Amino acid sequence: MEFPWLARLVAEELITVKKSTEPIPHWLIIDGKHFRLEKPHAQGKVITNNLEIWEAGTPLADMLRNRFDSWWKNATALG
């Protein structure tokens, strides 16, 4: 809840947040075939050289989705 904009989305039940028991890089999965992976960085620091994958092939998209699903399954619900 360190981020007010995120706390508002959770409070309004627009998103679900969980806390992982292992370190996870910041990343986004967009519609199952576009991904953004951020380099590790300190909170509040803006990183401009992130990896963006557009039109990921099925094997890569499946691998990334499966990895996220395993993190999600093992995480603890917040909120």
Buried (B, 14 or more C-beta within 10 A) or exposed (E): EEEEEEEEBBEEEEEEEEEEEEEEEEBEBEEEBBBBEBEEEEEEEEEEEBEEBEEBEEEEBEEBBEEBEEBEEEBEEEE
